[in-house]
Amino acid sequence: MKYVIIGAGVAGIEAAKVIRNQSEASEIVMVSKDTFVHSRCMLHKFISGERDESGLDFTEKDFFEKCKVNWINGVEAKKICPQEKVVVLDNGETIAYDKLLLAGGADSFIPPVGELRKASNVYGLRNLSDAQAIVEEAAHAKEVLVIGSGLVGLDAAYGLVELGKKLTIVEMADRILPVQLDAHAAKEYQNRFEKAGVRFVLGRKASQAICEADGKIHEVILDNGEALACDLIIVAAGVRPALACLEGSGIACDRGVTVDSCMKTSVEDIFAAGDITGRSGIWPNAADQGRVAGRNMCGICSEYTDTYAIKNTINFFGLVTLCVGRILPEEGDIIQVKEDRSQYRRAILKEGKVEGILLQGNIANAGVWQYLIKNRIDVSKIQKDIFDINFADFYSVDAKGRYIWTS
């Protein structure tokens, strides 16, 4: 059996591990345009110079040799041909497969604002190649403009702050990290970035950007007419699943590759996992999807069911935050907040169940909150402060030392 995996991110790596564990003799081929395995979560450390390319690798030493994976790197899949069961590469070569996993991730989205897509000093931050290009450009840049203040935008800014660059961040929402945090938690991070010299322009968006004679944009005009000078622009306006190679393949796509709970696509013997599916793009989810896909590719029935919540861990300037589930309130919600000098906690409850939790400063008992949200546990009968709940409130120990569900 020959397994081909497109993409060397966490989804592809985890799938390869599962396949090799299930089949010692099968051939595994991994194809990626990346020449280094890297964690996207660590790209800001590369930008700041804290880590080099090898320091971003999340696999064990000599992973490809130990797992007996033939990694063909520096090439890109250009076309999938399901009838012939081959993958066509950008160098003209073809690779045959028995089972195929699409795990090519997603690409940065550069909005069609002015000439942002044309300029040579405009970058997204999605892959190591993006970070490498940013570092090269930043060496000659004095003023950096970041468009978007989500995790990617702040990651880029965090790395560049340590290089002493003058930074301005533009965000169309009224606060930073608008998808991940409420206004109170977001303000704590804004204060820390501002103390480090970063300027924020909130509630505004870029409306015009013109390339000058050198092919670069040196000024971006906002929707209120304000002009922001810049030598380097980083756009963190979201991502789009990398679907270019699927054109004409017959593989069903919507916001991403369409998959069922087994990570199967609409085409026989082709699976997909990670950001290319358009599902929750966080690291643990992509890893789980890769493992589920790997098992099903080996004929072992497995389902991906961990779609219960968005989970993010944020850590800038030593302030850690965990958010699980819904952050934005809805009609009928009960919101409970507790704050002291060391931490801020905010829970969203609906019909007696916890639907979202935000912990800032101290993320102890994170496992309890994830359990409550994932399993939709009714906490309305527990007569204690919601923030003091622990596993002991749901289990007791019998005479034989076994845990018994009591709630």
N, C-alpha and C positions, 0 to 999 in steps of 0.2 A: 504494500500500500504506500502511495506517495502523497504526502500532505504538503501543500504549499500555503504559506502564510504571507500576506501582503501587509507589511508594517512591523516595525521593531519597537513599538510602544508596549505599555504594560499589558494590554489585551492580547497582543500577539505573543509576548514572552510567556505569559501564564498559560496560554493555550498550548504552546510548544512543550512546556513542562508536563502538562497533563497527558498529552499525546505520547511523549517519550515514556512516561511512567506506565502507560497502558500497553505500549508496543515497543519492545526493544529493537525489533528488526526493521520497522518501518522507516522510510526515508522522509526526512523533514527538511524542507527548503524554506527559508525566510528571505523575502525581498524587501528592501527599503532604500529610499533615497538618502536616508540618514547614514552617516559613516561612523557615528558614535551612538550607542544606546544612552539615552538620557532621560532624566525626569524633568518634565515641564515645570514642576513646582520649584525646581532649584535653578532655573535660568537666571533669576536675578542675582544669584551668587556668582554666576559666570560673568555677568555684566559688571559687577563690582570688583571682580578679580579675586574673589575669595576662593573660587574653585576653577580648575581647568576642565577641559572636556572629559577627561577620565574620571574626575571627581563627581560628575553628574550621573555616572553609571549606577543603576540600582540593581544590577544582576550580580550574582556571585562571581568570583574570579574564575576565568576560563569557562564561563557558562556555555558558550557554543560548542566548545570541545567536549565538555563533560556531558552535555545533553545531546551531543552528536547532531547538531543542527548546521546545515550548510547555509551560512548567511551570505547572501549576495547583496552587498551594500553599494551605495553610490549610484544606483539605477532606480528607475521609476516604472511602475506598471502603467502602460499606456492604453491597453485594451484587454478586456476579458471576453473570451470566445467559448461560451458554455457548450456549444454543439461539438466543438473539437476538443474541449476540456484543456485549453491552453491559455496561458497568460503571455501577452506580448509586451516586451520591455521597450524602453525608449532607445535602447542601443540596437534594436532590431531582432534580438534573440527571443526565442519563445521557450516557455517552461510548461511541460505537461503536468497535469495533476489528476489524482483520483478524488481528493477532497480539497476544497479551497476555503480559506478563511480571509475575509476582507476586514482588515484591521488597520487601515491606512490613516485613521484619524480625521482631523479637520484642518482647514486652512484659515488664516486670519482673513477677516472681511474688511476691506478698505472701502468706505462708502464713496459714492460718486459725487463728491463735493469738490467743485473746482477741478484742479488738476492733481489732486492727491494721488490718484492711481498712476499718474504719469511721472511724477517727480522721483529723482534718484535718492533723495534723502528722507523718504517716507517708508516706515517699516511697521509691520505687525510684530507681535512677539508670541510665537506659537511653538517654534522649533529651535533647535540649537543653531541652525543656519541663520535664523533671524537674529538671535543674540550675538552671534559672531559678527554679523553685518553692523549691528548697532554699536558694538564695541569699536569697530573700525571707524565708523562715522563719528562717534562720540569723541574720539581722540582729537578731532579738529573742531568740534562744536563747543560753543560757549553757552548758548541758550537753547534749551530743549523744551518742546511742547508735547505734552501727552494728551491725547483726545480720548476721554473715557476714564472713569475712576473706579472701575471694578477691580477684581483681584489682579488681572493681568496688567492693567494700567498702573496700579500701585506697586506691583512687583517690579516693573520697569523703573518706576520713579525711585523706589527704595534702593535698587542697585546703583542708579546714577547719582543719587545723593552722596553716596560714599566716594564718588569720583570728583565731587566738588562742583558739579554742574548746576547752573541756574535753571530751575525747573518751574514750569507753569502747567497746571492740570486743568483742563476744561471738562466740565460735566453738565449734561443737559438736565439732570435731575437736581433737586434742591439740596442734595446731600451726597457724600461719597458712599461708595459701596451700597448703592440703593437696592440691589437685589438680595444682598446677604444680611444687612443689618438695619435696625431701626435708627431713628435720628440720634438718639442719645448715645448708643454704642459707636455709631459712625463718627460723631463729634470728637470722641476720645482719640481716634486715630487721626482725624484732621488736625487736632491740636498738636499732636506729636510731629506730624509732617511739617506743619507750619513752623514749629520751633527749629526744625532742621533746614529752614529756608525755602520750603516749597510754597508757591502761591497757588491758590485755588480760585477758579472762576466757575461758580455754580449757577445753574439755571440758564445756561447759554450753550449754544452749539455753533460749530464752524459753518460759515455760509459761503466763503469764497477763499480760494487759494490759487495763486498763479505762479507757474514756473518762470524763473528768470533765465537769463542767457546761459547760465551755467547748468541748467537742467534741474535746479533745486528750488524749493519754496523757502523764501526768507521772511514771509509775513502771511499770517492767516487772519482773515476778517471774520469776526463773530456776527451773530444775527442782530446784535445791537449796534453794529458799526465799529466796535472796538478792534484795533489792530494789534496783534501779538507778534512780536519779532521772534524768529526761530532759525536755528541752523540745522536742527534735527527734529523730526516729527515721528512720534510713536503713536500708532492708532490702535486703541483697545476697544473697538466697537463691536465685539462679538466674533464668532467663527461660523464657518459653513462646512458641513461634512465634505470630505474630499471624494467627490463622485465623478470626476472627469473621466476616469478610466472605464466607467460603467456604461457610457453612452453606446447605445445599440446592442447592449448585451441581453436585454430582456429582463434584467433584474429589477424588480419593482422598487421604486423609491418614492418617498414623500418628502418629509423634512430631512430624512436620511435614508439609508437602506432599510427597507421594511423587513422586519424579522418577527418570528413568533417567539413564544416563551423558551423555545429550545435554541434560539439564536439562528434558526434556519431562515434563509431568504426564500424568495418565490421560485428559485431555480434549484433543481435537485443537485445535491452534493456541494452546494455553496452556502457558507455561513458568514455571519458578520458579527463584530463585537467592538465595543468602544465608541469613540466619538463619531465614527462614520455612520452609526445607526441614528444619530440625532437624539439619543436618550440622554439622561443625566450624565454630564461629562466629567464627573469627579473621579479621582484615581481609584478608590475602592470599588466603585461600580464597574468601571472598565475592567479591572482585574477579575471581578466575579463573572462578568460576561465572557471574558476570555476563557476562564476555567469551564464554564457551562458549555460554551461552544466546543472546546477541546474534547470534553466527555462525549458529547453527541456526535462529533466527527468520528469517534472511535466506536460508535454504536451503543454507548451507555446512556440510557435515558436520563436526562437531567433538565431541570427548568430553572430559569432565572426569574425570581420572584421579588427580589429586593428593590422594588420600585416605590417603596413607601414614603421616602423622604429625601429632600435635598440635604446634604451634610457638607459643611465647610469648616475647616479649622484655619484661623487667621492668626498670624503672629508678626507684628511690626513693632520695632523699638521695644521688644520685650513684653509687649502686652498681648496676651493670648486670648482668643475668642473662639467659641464653638457654637455653631448654629445648626440645628437639626429640625427638619420639617418646615412648616409655614412660618414666614417672618411677617408678611403683610397681613393685617387684620381683615376680617370679613364680618358681615352683619351676623349678629348672634354670638360673636365670640366673647369670652370672658378673659380679660388680660390681667395677669397678676405680675407685679414688679416688686423686687426687693433689692436694695442697694445699701452697701456700707463703704467704708474707706477702701476696702481691698477688692470688692467685686460688685458686678451688676448682673442681675438675673431677671429674665422676662419670659413668662410662659403664656402661651395661647391655649385656652381650653374651649371646647365646644361639646355640648351635650355630655358633659362629664368626662370627656377624653382629652388627653394632651395632644395637640396637633402641631405645636411648635415650641421650641425652647432656644433661648439665647443665653449663653453663659460667657461673661467677660471678666478677666482677671483671675478667675479660679474655675477650672472646668472639671472639678471633682464630680464623681457620680455620673459622668457622661454616659456610661453604659446603661444606667437605670433609665435615663431619659430616652435613649434610643430604643430600649425595650418597650417602654410605655407607648411610644409613638408608633413603632412598627407593628405592635400587636393590638393597638387600639384598646388599651386597658382602661376600664372605667375606674376612675379614682374618686368619684363623687362621694363614696361612702367612707372614705378614709378621713377620720377626724383629726387632722393635724395640718400644719403649714405645708402647702404643696411643695415647698423647697426643701422640706425635711424628709420627704419620702425616700425610702430605700427598699432593697429587695426583701428585707425582713417583713415588710408590710404585706407581702403577697405569698410568702412561703413560711411554713413551720417545719420543724424536724420531728419525725416520729421516733418511737422507741428504738428502732433499728438504725437511726441516723440518716434516714432518707428524707429528702425535701418533698413536702407535700403542698400543692397549690391550695391556698386557703381563701383567696379573694373571690 
